[in-house]
Amino acid sequence: MSDVPHTVRRPGPRFSRTGRLLLVALLVVLVVLAVLLLPRVLRGRQPEQTLTVPEGQRATQIYAAADKALHLPAGSTAKAAKRAHLPLPAEAKGNPEGYLFPATYPINSDTTPASLLSYMVKTANERLAADGSTSYRTVVIAGIVQAEADRPADMGKVARVIGNRLAHHMPLQMDSTINYALGRSTLRTSHADTRTKSPYNTYRYQGLPPTPIGNPGAEALAAAGAPPAGDWLYFVTVKPGDTRFTGDYQEHLRNVREFNERQRSTGSSGGGA
């Protein structure tokens, strides 16, 4: 009998057949999850795309920009606007014009035309609520103010001119509403234009146009909701930064003559009511 001690070998851990199958299944699940989640993780690291809506843009312009941002065929967002259930006032009759609030909106792989439009309208409603005014009339006036005011400092006075003209049962005679009717943007309005048979022609028809003529920003909405006191009935932008407001028609005619003389001499342009 040898005096050398025998080494006792302990059996190592053994996986049963069931254990090996569970391990394989777990590895398969992990591989599948990696395949599914990795692209999302990589997308999340990419810069977020955005769509910026400038103040005063019309719905048709915003629809076209949204189609490009979402890489959709032209007309997709316009069609979605007709089908979408947007949080609009009853007076809007489903037309979001005026409620596509100017701002920068995030766009990701889950964004749809309907969700983007809904985001814009909700933002407009929040802005109106913050100003303490949710009137559709305010939005209609704000659309004109945005289009007519030469600078933000003039917006309150333009809103007051609109209010005063309505109170005196005078036609608004705003070129911006005719431009909307004709689907254009210009500072030159002809006599033929003023005979256009459209409810947006505020030379021909008294009162406000039936809908907003664009999508006003925060300053225009605030001005329309709370214009300053004043007796102004007329205004004309003689040159950039120089808009003349008055309640006297003869004074207005003198301002208009100065505006016309400046146009002839310099070829510059302005506008007014």
LOROKOL-557259 format. One record per residue (C-alpha): z, y, x; residue number from 1. Coordinates in steps of 0.5 Angstrom, whole numbers, plus 2048, in hexadecimal, padded with zeros to 3 digits. Layout:
BEGIN
<<Z,Y,X>,NUM>
...
# end
This chain:
BEGIN
<<800,800,800>,1>
<<7FE,807,803>,2>
<<803,80C,804>,3>
<<7FD,812,803>,4>
<<7FF,814,7FC>,5>
<<7F9,814,7F7>,6>
<<7F6,81A,7F4>,7>
<<7F6,81A,7EC>,8>
<<7F0,81D,7E9>,9>
<<7F1,821,7E3>,10>
<<7EB,821,7DE>,11>
<<7E8,828,7DD>,12>
<<7E7,82B,7D6>,13>
<<7E1,828,7D2>,14>
<<7DD,82B,7CD>,15>
<<7DC,826,7C7>,16>
<<7D5,826,7C4>,17>
<<7D8,82B,7BE>,18>
<<7DA,830,7C3>,19>
<<7D4,830,7C7>,20>
<<7D0,831,7C1>,21>
<<7D5,837,7BF>,22>
<<7D4,83A,7C5>,23>
<<7CC,83A,7C5>,24>
<<7CC,83D,7BE>,25>
<<7D1,842,7C0>,26>
<<7CC,844,7C6>,27>
<<7C6,844,7C1>,28>
<<7CA,849,7BC>,29>
<<7CB,84D,7C2>,30>
<<7C4,84D,7C4>,31>
<<7C2,84F,7BD>,32>
<<7C7,855,7BD>,33>
<<7C4,858,7C3>,34>
<<7BD,857,7C1>,35>
<<7BF,85B,7BB>,36>
<<7C3,860,7BD>,37>
<<7C1,862,7C4>,38>
<<7BB,866,7C1>,39>
<<7BF,86A,7BC>,40>
<<7C4,86B,7C2>,41>
<<7BE,86E,7C6>,42>
<<7BC,872,7C0>,43>
<<7C2,875,7C0>,44>
<<7C2,878,7C7>,45>
<<7BC,87B,7C6>,46>
<<7BC,883,7C4>,47>
<<7BC,884,7BC>,48>
<<7B6,887,7B9>,49>
<<7B7,88D,7B5>,50>
<<7B3,891,7B0>,51>
<<7B4,898,7AF>,52>
<<7B2,89C,7A9>,53>
<<7B1,8A4,7AA>,54>
<<7B3,8A9,7A5>,55>
<<7AE,8AA,7A0>,56>
<<7AA,8A4,7A0>,57>
<<7A7,8A2,79A>,58>
<<7A8,89B,798>,59>
<<7A1,899,799>,60>
<<7A2,89B,7A1>,61>
<<7A8,897,7A1>,62>
<<7A5,891,79E>,63>
<<7A0,891,7A3>,64>
<<7A5,892,7A9>,65>
<<7A9,88C,7A6>,66>
<<7A3,887,7A6>,67>
<<7A2,889,7AD>,68>
<<7A9,888,7AF>,69>
<<7AA,881,7AC>,70>
<<7A3,87F,7AE>,71>
<<7A0,87E,7A7>,72>
<<799,87F,7A4>,73>
<<798,886,7A1>,74>
<<79B,887,79A>,75>
<<7A0,882,79B>,76>
<<7A6,887,79A>,77>
<<7A3,88B,795>,78>
<<7A2,884,791>,79>
<<7A9,882,792>,80>
<<7AB,889,790>,81>
<<7A9,888,789>,82>
<<7AC,881,788>,83>
<<7B3,883,78C>,84>
<<7B9,884,788>,85>
<<7BB,88A,78B>,86>
<<7C2,88E,789>,87>
<<7BE,894,786>,88>
<<7C0,899,781>,89>
<<7BC,897,77A>,90>
<<7B8,89E,77B>,91>
<<7B5,89B,781>,92>
<<7B2,896,77C>,93>
<<7B2,891,782>,94>
<<7AE,896,787>,95>
<<7B2,897,78E>,96>
<<7AF,89D,78F>,97>
<<7B4,8A2,792>,98>
<<7B9,89D,793>,99>
<<7B6,89A,799>,100>
<<7BB,89D,79E>,101>
<<7B9,8A0,7A4>,102>
<<7BD,89C,7AA>,103>
<<7BC,897,7AF>,104>
<<7BC,890,7AC>,105>
<<7BD,88A,7B0>,106>
<<7B8,884,7AF>,107>
<<7B9,87D,7B1>,108>
<<7B6,876,7B0>,109>
<<7BA,876,7A9>,110>
<<7B7,87D,7A7>,111>
<<7B3,87D,7A1>,112>
<<7AF,882,79D>,113>
<<7B4,882,797>,114>
<<7BA,882,79C>,115>
<<7B8,888,7A0>,116>
<<7B6,88C,799>,117>
<<7BD,88A,796>,118>
<<7C0,88C,79D>,119>
<<7BD,893,79C>,120>
<<7BE,894,795>,121>
<<7C6,892,796>,122>
<<7C6,897,79C>,123>
<<7C3,89D,797>,124>
<<7C8,89B,792>,125>
<<7CE,89B,797>,126>
<<7CB,8A2,799>,127>
<<7CB,8A5,792>,128>
<<7D2,8A2,791>,129>
<<7D5,8A6,797>,130>
<<7D2,8AC,795>,131>
<<7D5,8AB,78E>,132>
<<7CE,8AB,78A>,133>
<<7CA,8A5,788>,134>
<<7C5,8A9,783>,135>
<<7BE,8A7,783>,136>
<<7BC,8AE,782>,137>
<<7C0,8B0,789>,138>
<<7BB,8AB,78C>,139>
<<7B5,8AE,789>,140>
<<7B7,8B5,78B>,141>
<<7B9,8B2,792>,142>
<<7B2,8AF,793>,143>
<<7AF,8B6,792>,144>
<<7B4,8BA,796>,145>
<<7B3,8B5,79C>,146>
<<7AB,8B6,79C>,147>
<<7AB,8BE,79B>,148>
<<7B1,8C0,79F>,149>
<<7AF,8C3,7A6>,150>
<<7B5,8C1,7A9>,151>
<<7BC,8BE,7A7>,152>
<<7BF,8C5,7A6>,153>
<<7BA,8C7,7A1>,154>
<<7BB,8C0,79D>,155>
<<7C1,8C3,798>,156>
<<7BD,8C9,796>,157>
<<7B7,8C5,795>,158>
<<7BB,8C1,790>,159>
<<7BE,8C7,78D>,160>
<<7B7,8CA,78C>,161>
<<7B5,8C3,788>,162>
<<7BB,8C4,784>,163>
<<7BA,8CB,782>,164>
<<7B3,8CA,780>,165>
<<7B5,8C4,77C>,166>
<<7BA,8C8,779>,167>
<<7B5,8CE,777>,168>
<<7B0,8C9,775>,169>
<<7AB,8CB,77A>,170>
<<7A6,8C5,77D>,171>
<<7A9,8C3,784>,172>
<<7A2,8C4,787>,173>
<<7A3,8C0,78D>,174>
<<79E,8BE,792>,175>
<<7A1,8B8,794>,176>
<<7A1,8B5,78D>,177>
<<79A,8B6,78D>,178>
<<799,8B2,793>,179>
<<79D,8AC,791>,180>
<<798,8AC,78B>,181>
<<792,8AC,78F>,182>
<<795,8A7,795>,183>
<<795,8AC,79A>,184>
<<799,8B1,79F>,185>
<<796,8B8,7A0>,186>
<<798,8BF,79F>,187>
<<792,8C2,79C>,188>
<<791,8C1,795>,189>
<<78B,8C3,791>,190>
<<78A,8C6,78A>,191>
<<787,8C0,788>,192>
<<78D,8BC,78B>,193>
<<791,8C0,786>,194>
<<78D,8BD,780>,195>
<<78E,8B6,782>,196>
<<790,8B2,77C>,197>
<<797,8AE,77E>,198>
<<79E,8AF,77C>,199>
<<79F,8B0,783>,200>
<<79B,8B7,783>,201>
<<7A1,8BC,782>,202>
<<79C,8C2,781>,203>
<<799,8BF,77B>,204>
<<79F,8BC,778>,205>
<<7A6,8BF,778>,206>
<<7AD,8BB,77A>,207>
<<7AE,8B6,77F>,208>
<<7A9,8B0,781>,209>
<<7AA,8AA,77E>,210>
<<7AD,8A6,785>,211>
<<7AF,8A9,78C>,212>
<<7A9,8AA,790>,213>
<<7AC,8A7,796>,214>
<<7B2,8A5,799>,215>
<<7B7,8AA,79B>,216>
<<7BC,8AA,7A0>,217>
<<7C4,8AC,7A0>,218>
<<7C3,8B4,7A1>,219>
<<7BE,8B4,79B>,220>
<<7C2,8B0,797>,221>
<<7C8,8B4,798>,222>
<<7C4,8BB,797>,223>
<<7C1,8B8,790>,224>
<<7C8,8B6,78E>,225>
<<7CC,8BC,790>,226>
<<7C7,8C2,791>,227>
<<7CA,8C9,793>,228>
<<7CA,8CF,78D>,229>
<<7C4,8D3,78D>,230>
<<7BF,8D7,789>,231>
<<7B9,8D4,78D>,232>
<<7B3,8D2,789>,233>
<<7AD,8D3,78F>,234>
<<7AD,8D1,796>,235>
<<7A7,8D1,79B>,236>
<<7A7,8CE,7A2>,237>
<<7A4,8D4,7A6>,238>
<<7A5,8D1,7AD>,239>
<<7A9,8CB,7AF>,240>
<<7B0,8CD,7AF>,241>
<<7AF,8D3,7AA>,242>
<<7AF,8D1,7A3>,243>
<<7B0,8D7,79E>,244>
<<7B4,8D5,798>,245>
<<7B4,8DB,792>,246>
<<7B5,8DC,78B>,247>
<<7B0,8E1,78A>,248>
<<7A9,8E0,789>,249>
<<7A6,8E6,78C>,250>
<<7AA,8E4,793>,251>
<<7A7,8DD,792>,252>
<<7A0,8E0,792>,253>
<<7A1,8E4,798>,254>
<<7A4,8DE,79C>,255>
<<79E,8DA,79A>,256>
<<799,8DF,79C>,257>
<<79D,8DF,7A3>,258>
<<79C,8D8,7A3>,259>
<<795,8D8,7A1>,260>
<<793,8DD,7A7>,261>
<<797,8D9,7AC>,262>
<<793,8D3,7AA>,263>
<<78C,8D7,7AB>,264>
<<78E,8DA,7B1>,265>
<<791,8D4,7B5>,266>
<<78F,8CE,7B1>,267>
<<796,8CC,7B0>,268>
<<799,8C9,7A9>,269>
<<79F,8C9,7A5>,270>
<<7A1,8C8,79D>,271>
<<7A5,8CA,798>,272>
<<7A6,8CB,790>,273>
# end
